[in-house]
Amino acid sequence: MLTVKILGSGCANCKKLEAVAREAATSAGVEAEFIKVTDMKAIMAYDLLSTPGLVVNEKLVSSGRIPTQAEVRQWMGA
């Protein structure tokens, strides 16, 4: 099972990113655990320049934008 982390304060873009990531996992049939990370110290540990950020299995794959579902599926290995 993949671990997917949404990094951000809980803003509208963070919520949109989570929705895109969940839809991508569901449409690809990928089992994933979704974790929201809102603590700034924890977020900065990922060397994130701007939120929202997306982390798949502890690897930062996106920051400062909302990726497409196709991009997220690719990062999930689907």
C-alpha positions in Angstrom: 0.0 0.0 0.0 1.2 3.5 -0.9 1.5 6.3 1.6 0.4 9.6 0.1 0.9 12.8 2.1 -0.8 16.1 1.3 1.5 18.9 2.6 -0.2 22.3 3.4 -2.2 24.4 5.8 -5.6 23.0 4.7 -6.2 25.8 2.1 -8.5 25.3 -0.9 -5.6 24.2 -3.1 -4.6 21.6 -0.5 -8.1 20.2 -0.4 -8.2 20.2 -4.3 -4.9 18.4 -4.4 -6.2 15.7 -2.0 -9.3 15.2 -4.1 -7.2 14.8 -7.3 -4.9 12.3 -5.5 -7.8 10.3 -4.1 -9.5 10.2 -7.5 -6.3 9.1 -9.2 -5.8 6.3 -6.7 -9.4 5.1 -7.0 -9.4 5.2 -10.8 -6.1 3.3 -11.0 -7.2 0.8 -8.4 -4.3 1.7 -6.2 -4.6 1.2 -2.4 -3.2 4.2 -0.6 -3.2 5.7 2.8 -3.8 9.5 2.7 -2.2 11.7 5.4 -2.7 15.4 5.8 0.4 17.2 7.1 -0.3 20.7 8.3 2.6 21.2 10.8 5.0 23.6 9.2 8.1 22.0 10.7 7.0 18.6 9.3 6.3 20.3 5.9 9.7 22.0 5.8 11.4 18.6 6.4 10.4 17.8 2.8 12.4 20.8 1.4 9.1 22.2 0.0 9.3 25.6 -1.6 5.5 26.2 -1.8 2.3 24.5 -0.8 0.4 22.4 -1.6 2.9 19.5 -1.8 2.4 15.9 -2.6 4.5 13.2 -1.2 4.3 9.5 -2.4 6.1 7.0 -0.2 8.2 9.7 1.4 9.3 11.2 -2.0 8.2 14.8 -2.8 6.7 14.6 -6.3 4.9 17.9 -6.6 4.9 21.3 -4.9 3.2 24.7 -5.5 0.6 23.4 -8.0 -2.2 21.0 -8.6 -1.0 18.1 -10.7 -3.3 16.3 -13.1 -4.8 12.9 -12.3 -2.6 11.3 -15.0 0.6 12.7 -13.3 -0.5 11.5 -9.9 -1.3 8.0 -11.3 2.2 7.9 -12.9 3.8 8.8 -9.5 1.8 6.1 -7.8 3.2 3.6 -10.3 -0.2 2.9 -11.8 
